[in-house]
Amino acid sequence: MKANLLFRENYPGGQTTYSFAGDALVADLELGRIFERMSNGDKVIYDVSQDIFLRPLQTADTIAYRHEVLADVRKNPDVVRKLYEITATTDQIQKYFLSPTRLKETFKNAVELIKIYTKLLKNLREVADKSLSDFKSEGFRNLFTMLQKELTDSYFSEVDDIINEMNNVDNIMISAKLGQNLLSVDYTLRRKEKGYWLRWQMAPSFTADAERDPKEIDDLYLRRDRGILEATGVLAQSAMYLESFFEMLRKELAFYVGCLNLTEKMRKLGMPMCVPVLLPVGTRERAWHGLYDVSLALTKGTDVVGNDLDAKDKRLYIITGANQGGKSTFLRSMGQAQLMAQCGMPVGADSFTAPMCRSLASHFKREEDSFMNSGRLDEELTRMSEIVDSLEPGSMMLFNESLSSTNEREGSEILHQITQALVENGVEIFSVTHLYTFATSFANDTQTQFLRAQRLEDRERTFKILPGEPLATAFGEDLYQKIFVENGLKM
C-alpha cells in the first residue's frame, strides 16, 4: 500500500534534486524559523519540512498535484490532523526485538506488532469511510479508496482469527511427515479448523516429561521452532512492512500538517499566504504583490512590510539603497517564496508569479571567523567557486553583499565578471550590493532590473524595495545621526 500524497507516483526520478549547500541556504534565508513554526515541536514534521524545502520540484504537474491535495487539507484540517495522530501513535509502540535466531520471541513479538498495527489500520479505514465524500483531490481520494478496497471487513475478520490462533506460541498445531530413516520432515504450522480438538484427542500422542528426561523438552521445543520457522519469517516481514507503511504515511502527512500550522499562524498575524503561479523554467517574467519575509514575521510576531514587483524580460536584478533599508530582508523573502512555491505550498504574499528554477543557491556575506585559515576574500571566492560549479542553466542565484571583503574597485570587477558569466549561461540573479561601480556597470543592459530600498527625505526607511537606479551613497551618515547624535553619544 502506498499513500502517494506528495507524488502521483512513488518519487519518480528527475523530479527532485537536493539543493547544493543546503545548510548554508537554510541559514542565509533563515528557514529554521519557518521549520520550527511548521513543526510546532514535532521533530518528524521539522525534518520532513526541511527535506522537502531543499528538494524543489521540477514539474508543473507535480506542483499542481500537491496544490490540489493541499486544498483538501485546508478544507478538512481536523480530518488530516486525525490521520496524522493515528500514524504518530507508532512512536508509543514498544520496539519489539525481531531476530532470526530467537524464533519463539520473534514469533510472539511479530504477532503483537501485527495486532497493534491492525488496530491502527482499522482506525485509518474508519476515517476513510467517514471522510471520502469530503475530499476531492486525486491524492486523498486514491488513498481513502485504497484503504477501503484493501482493508475490508472480511480482511480484518480473517486477520483477527489468525492472530487469536497464534497468540500463544505454546499452544499451536504443527504437522510433520516421516522421511528417510524415520526422520521428521516438512514441519508445517496448521490452522485450528473446526473439529481439530476432537481429531487431536483421537490421534497418537506423546507427552514430554522434564523430570524423566530433560532432553525430551528440548527436543519438543526444537520441533516447535522448526514448525514455526516459515511462519515466523512471514510474520516478521509483515510487521516490518506495516511499520514502513505507517512511517511513510506519517512523513507524507507531516508536510501537509506543517503547512496547516504555518498558514494558521500567519493568519493570526494578519499576513496573507497565496497559492503561487509557476511558469516554465527559463521564462523571464516575475510579478508579485505583498511579498514578505515569513521568518521575520514569525520572529517579530506581528505583520511586516511587503513588496511589489512586475518585471518582464529581465535576467538580473540589482538591489541597492540605504543601509538597513530592507534589502537583505527582501532577498530572503524572494528565496523563501521560490522554495515554498516549488515544494508545492503557499507562499508569503498576496499573489506570486514566477518561473520555476532548476536549483537555488545563495552567497551571503559571512561574519569573520577567528578560526579562518585564510583571508575573507579567499573564503568568499572559494565558496563562490563551489556554488558556481553546482549551477546549471535555469538556476537562481542570490548574492547578498558578496565580495564586500575587498575594496570597491577590485570587488566590483570580480563580481561583475562572475555575474556576467552566470547570466550568459542562463542563471537568473538577484544581487544585493553596495558596490556602486559594479551596479552601474550594467546600467545600459536592458535585461537588468534595478531596485532600490526607499529612503524618505526625513531619513526614514519604509522597508519598501522600489524600481530605482543605484546611488553612489548608502546613506551611512543616517546611521551615525541616529546612533550617536540623536542619543547624545560622542566618538
MOBEL-V339265 format. One record per residue. RES is the residue in one small letter. SS is DSSP state (a for helix, b for strand, c for the rest). PHI is phi as a letter, one per 20 degrees, with the letter a starting at -180 (NA if undefined). Layout:
BEGIN
res=RES ss=SS phi=PHI
res=RES ss=SS phi=PHI
END
This chain:
BEGIN
res=m ss=c phi=NA
res=k ss=c phi=c
res=a ss=c phi=e
res=n ss=c phi=l
res=l ss=c phi=e
res=l ss=c phi=e
res=f ss=c phi=c
res=r ss=c phi=f
res=e ss=c phi=c
res=n ss=c phi=e
res=y ss=c phi=l
res=p ss=c phi=f
res=g ss=c phi=f
res=g ss=c phi=n
res=q ss=c phi=e
res=t ss=b phi=c
res=t ss=c phi=c
res=y ss=c phi=f
res=s ss=c phi=f
res=f ss=c phi=f
res=a ss=c phi=l
res=g ss=a phi=g
res=d ss=a phi=f
res=a ss=a phi=f
res=l ss=a phi=f
res=v ss=a phi=f
res=a ss=a phi=f
res=d ss=a phi=f
res=l ss=c phi=e
res=e ss=c phi=l
res=l ss=a phi=f
res=g ss=a phi=g
res=r ss=a phi=f
res=i ss=a phi=f
res=f ss=a phi=f
res=e ss=a phi=f
res=r ss=a phi=f
res=m ss=a phi=f
res=s ss=a phi=f
res=n ss=c phi=l
res=g ss=c phi=n
res=d ss=c phi=e
res=k ss=a phi=f
res=v ss=a phi=f
res=i ss=a phi=f
res=y ss=a phi=g
res=d ss=a phi=f
res=v ss=a phi=f
res=s ss=a phi=f
res=q ss=a phi=f
res=d ss=a phi=f
res=i ss=a phi=f
res=f ss=a phi=g
res=l ss=c phi=e
res=r ss=c phi=c
res=p ss=c phi=f
res=l ss=b phi=f
res=q ss=c phi=d
res=t ss=c phi=c
res=a ss=a phi=f
res=d ss=a phi=f
res=t ss=a phi=f
res=i ss=a phi=f
res=a ss=a phi=f
res=y ss=a phi=f
res=r ss=a phi=f
res=h ss=a phi=g
res=e ss=a phi=f
res=v ss=a phi=f
res=l ss=a phi=f
res=a ss=a phi=f
res=d ss=a phi=f
res=v ss=a phi=f
res=r ss=a phi=f
res=k ss=a phi=e
res=n ss=c phi=c
res=p ss=a phi=f
res=d ss=a phi=f
res=v ss=a phi=f
res=v ss=a phi=f
res=r ss=a phi=f
res=k ss=a phi=f
res=l ss=a phi=g
res=y ss=a phi=f
res=e ss=a phi=f
res=i ss=a phi=f
res=t ss=a phi=f
res=a ss=a phi=f
res=t ss=a phi=f
res=t ss=a phi=f
res=d ss=a phi=f
res=q ss=a phi=e
res=i ss=c phi=f
res=q ss=c phi=f
res=k ss=c phi=f
res=y ss=c phi=f
res=f ss=c phi=e
res=l ss=c phi=d
res=s ss=c phi=c
res=p ss=c phi=f
res=t ss=c phi=d
res=r ss=c phi=d
res=l ss=a phi=f
res=k ss=a phi=f
res=e ss=a phi=f
res=t ss=a phi=f
res=f ss=a phi=g
res=k ss=a phi=f
res=n ss=a phi=f
res=a ss=a phi=f
res=v ss=a phi=f
res=e ss=a phi=f
res=l ss=a phi=f
res=i ss=a phi=f
res=k ss=a phi=f
res=i ss=a phi=f
res=y ss=a phi=f
res=t ss=a phi=f
res=k ss=a phi=f
res=l ss=a phi=f
res=l ss=a phi=f
res=k ss=a phi=f
res=n ss=a phi=f
res=l ss=a phi=f
res=r ss=a phi=f
res=e ss=a phi=f
res=v ss=a phi=f
res=a ss=a phi=f
res=d ss=a phi=f
res=k ss=a phi=e
res=s ss=a phi=d
res=l ss=a phi=g
res=s ss=a phi=f
res=d ss=a phi=e
res=f ss=c phi=d
res=k ss=c phi=d
res=s ss=c phi=f
res=e ss=a phi=f
res=g ss=a phi=f
res=f ss=a phi=f
res=r ss=a phi=f
res=n ss=a phi=f
res=l ss=a phi=f
res=f ss=a phi=f
res=t ss=a phi=f
res=m ss=a phi=f
res=l ss=a phi=f
res=q ss=a phi=f
res=k ss=a phi=f
res=e ss=a phi=e
res=l ss=c phi=d
res=t ss=c phi=e
res=d ss=a phi=f
res=s ss=a phi=f
res=y ss=a phi=f
res=f ss=a phi=f
res=s ss=a phi=f
res=e ss=a phi=f
res=v ss=a phi=f
res=d ss=a phi=f
res=d ss=a phi=f
res=i ss=a phi=f
res=i ss=a phi=f
res=n ss=a phi=f
res=e ss=a phi=f
res=m ss=a phi=e
res=n ss=c phi=f
res=n ss=c phi=c
res=v ss=c phi=f
res=d ss=c phi=e
res=n ss=c phi=c
res=i ss=c phi=c
res=m ss=b phi=d
res=i ss=b phi=c
res=s ss=b phi=d
res=a ss=b phi=b
res=k ss=b phi=c
res=l ss=b phi=e
res=g ss=c phi=d
res=q ss=a phi=f
res=n ss=a phi=l
res=l ss=a phi=l
res=l ss=c phi=e
res=s ss=b phi=f
res=v ss=b phi=c
res=d ss=b phi=l
res=y ss=b phi=f
res=t ss=b phi=b
res=l ss=b phi=f
res=r ss=b phi=d
res=r ss=c phi=f
res=k ss=c phi=e
res=e ss=c phi=f
res=k ss=c phi=g
res=g ss=c phi=n
res=y ss=a phi=f
res=w ss=a phi=f
res=l ss=a phi=f
res=r ss=a phi=f
res=w ss=a phi=f
res=q ss=a phi=f
res=m ss=a phi=e
res=a ss=c phi=e
res=p ss=c phi=g
res=s ss=c phi=c
res=f ss=c phi=b
res=t ss=c phi=d
res=a ss=c phi=f
res=d ss=c phi=c
res=a ss=c phi=f
res=e ss=c phi=f
res=r ss=c phi=f
res=d ss=c phi=b
res=p ss=a phi=g
res=k ss=a phi=f
res=e ss=a phi=f
res=i ss=a phi=f
res=d ss=a phi=f
res=d ss=a phi=f
res=l ss=a phi=f
res=y ss=a phi=f
res=l ss=a phi=f
res=r ss=a phi=f
res=r ss=a phi=f
res=d ss=a phi=f
res=r ss=a phi=f
res=g ss=a phi=f
res=i ss=a phi=e
res=l ss=a phi=g
res=e ss=a phi=f
res=a ss=a phi=f
res=t ss=a phi=f
res=g ss=a phi=f
res=v ss=a phi=f
res=l ss=a phi=f
res=a ss=a phi=f
res=q ss=a phi=f
res=s ss=a phi=f
res=a ss=a phi=f
res=m ss=a phi=f
res=y ss=a phi=f
res=l ss=a phi=f
res=e ss=a phi=f
res=s ss=a phi=f
res=f ss=a phi=f
res=f ss=a phi=f
res=e ss=a phi=f
res=m ss=a phi=f
res=l ss=a phi=f
res=r ss=a phi=f
res=k ss=a phi=f
res=e ss=a phi=f
res=l ss=a phi=f
res=a ss=a phi=g
res=f ss=a phi=f
res=y ss=a phi=f
res=v ss=a phi=f
res=g ss=a phi=f
res=c ss=a phi=f
res=l ss=a phi=f
res=n ss=a phi=g
res=l ss=a phi=f
res=t ss=a phi=f
res=e ss=a phi=f
res=k ss=a phi=f
res=m ss=a phi=f
res=r ss=a phi=f
res=k ss=a phi=f
res=l ss=c phi=e
res=g ss=c phi=m
res=m ss=c phi=d
res=p ss=c phi=f
res=m ss=c phi=c
res=c ss=b phi=c
res=v ss=c phi=e
res=p ss=c phi=f
res=v ss=b phi=d
res=l ss=b phi=d
res=l ss=b phi=d
res=p ss=c phi=g
res=v ss=c phi=g
res=g ss=c phi=n
res=t ss=c phi=f
res=r ss=c phi=d
res=e ss=b phi=b
res=r ss=b phi=c
res=a ss=b phi=b
res=w ss=b phi=b
res=h ss=b phi=c
res=g ss=b phi=m
res=l ss=b phi=f
res=y ss=c phi=c
res=d ss=c phi=e
res=v ss=a phi=f
res=s ss=a phi=f
res=l ss=a phi=f
res=a ss=a phi=f
res=l ss=a phi=f
res=t ss=a phi=f
res=k ss=a phi=f
res=g ss=c phi=m
res=t ss=c phi=b
res=d ss=c phi=f
res=v ss=c phi=c
res=v ss=c phi=f
res=g ss=c phi=d
res=n ss=b phi=c
res=d ss=b phi=d
res=l ss=b phi=b
res=d ss=b phi=b
res=a ss=b phi=c
res=k ss=b phi=c
res=d ss=c phi=l
res=k ss=c phi=d
res=r ss=c phi=c
res=l ss=b phi=c
res=y ss=b phi=d
res=i ss=b phi=d
res=i ss=b phi=d
res=t ss=b phi=c
res=g ss=b phi=p
res=a ss=c phi=f
res=n ss=c phi=g
res=q ss=c phi=l
res=g ss=c phi=e
res=g ss=c phi=o
res=k ss=a phi=f
res=s ss=a phi=f
res=t ss=a phi=f
res=f ss=a phi=f
res=l ss=a phi=f
res=r ss=a phi=f
res=s ss=a phi=f
res=m ss=a phi=f
res=g ss=a phi=f
res=q ss=a phi=g
res=a ss=a phi=f
res=q ss=a phi=f
res=l ss=a phi=f
res=m ss=a phi=f
res=a ss=a phi=f
res=q ss=a phi=e
res=c ss=c phi=d
res=g ss=c phi=n
res=m ss=c phi=d
res=p ss=c phi=f
res=v ss=b phi=d
res=g ss=c phi=e
res=a ss=c phi=a
res=d ss=c phi=f
res=s ss=b phi=b
res=f ss=b phi=b
res=t ss=b phi=c
res=a ss=b phi=a
res=p ss=b phi=f
res=m ss=c phi=f
res=c ss=c phi=c
res=r ss=c phi=f
res=s ss=c phi=a
res=l ss=b phi=c
res=a ss=b phi=c
res=s ss=b phi=c
res=h ss=b phi=c
res=f ss=b phi=d
res=k ss=c phi=f
res=r ss=c phi=d
res=e ss=c phi=f
res=e ss=c phi=f
res=d ss=c phi=d
res=s ss=c phi=f
res=f ss=c phi=e
res=m ss=c phi=g
res=n ss=c phi=e
res=s ss=c phi=b
res=g ss=c phi=f
res=r ss=a phi=f
res=l ss=a phi=f
res=d ss=a phi=f
res=e ss=a phi=f
res=e ss=a phi=f
res=l ss=a phi=f
res=t ss=a phi=f
res=r ss=a phi=f
res=m ss=a phi=f
res=s ss=a phi=f
res=e ss=a phi=f
res=i ss=a phi=f
res=v ss=a phi=g
res=d ss=a phi=f
res=s ss=a phi=e
res=l ss=c phi=e
res=e ss=c phi=b
res=p ss=c phi=g
res=g ss=c phi=n
res=s ss=c phi=e
res=m ss=b phi=c
res=m ss=b phi=c
res=l ss=b phi=d
res=f ss=b phi=d
res=n ss=b phi=c
res=e ss=c phi=l
res=s ss=c phi=f
res=l ss=c phi=m
res=s ss=c phi=e
res=s ss=c phi=e
res=t ss=c phi=c
res=n ss=c phi=f
res=e ss=a phi=g
res=r ss=a phi=f
res=e ss=a phi=f
res=g ss=a phi=f
res=s ss=a phi=f
res=e ss=a phi=f
res=i ss=a phi=f
res=l ss=a phi=f
res=h ss=a phi=f
res=q ss=a phi=f
res=i ss=a phi=f
res=t ss=a phi=f
res=q ss=a phi=f
res=a ss=a phi=f
res=l ss=a phi=f
res=v ss=a phi=f
res=e ss=a phi=f
res=n ss=c phi=d
res=g ss=c phi=n
res=v ss=c phi=e
res=e ss=b phi=e
res=i ss=b phi=c
res=f ss=b phi=d
res=s ss=b phi=c
res=v ss=b phi=e
res=t ss=c phi=b
res=h ss=c phi=d
res=l ss=c phi=e
res=y ss=a phi=f
res=t ss=a phi=f
res=f ss=a phi=f
res=a ss=a phi=g
res=t ss=a phi=f
res=s ss=c phi=f
res=f ss=c phi=d
res=a ss=c phi=f
res=n ss=c phi=e
res=d ss=c phi=e
res=t ss=c phi=f
res=q ss=c phi=e
res=t ss=b phi=d
res=q ss=b phi=d
res=f ss=b phi=e
res=l ss=b phi=c
res=r ss=b phi=b
res=a ss=b phi=f
res=q ss=b phi=f
res=r ss=b phi=c
res=l ss=c phi=e
res=e ss=c phi=f
res=d ss=c phi=e
res=r ss=c phi=m
res=e ss=c phi=f
res=r ss=b phi=e
res=t ss=b phi=e
res=f ss=b phi=m
res=k ss=b phi=e
res=i ss=b phi=d
res=l ss=b phi=c
res=p ss=b phi=g
res=g ss=c phi=a
res=e ss=c phi=f
res=p ss=c phi=f
res=l ss=c phi=d
res=a ss=c phi=f
res=t ss=c phi=c
res=a ss=c phi=d
res=f ss=c phi=l
res=g ss=a phi=f
res=e ss=a phi=f
res=d ss=a phi=f
res=l ss=a phi=f
res=y ss=a phi=f
res=q ss=a phi=f
res=k ss=a phi=f
res=i ss=a phi=e
res=f ss=a phi=d
res=v ss=a phi=f
res=e ss=c phi=f
res=n ss=c phi=e
res=g ss=c phi=m
res=l ss=c phi=e
res=k ss=c phi=c
res=m ss=c phi=e
END
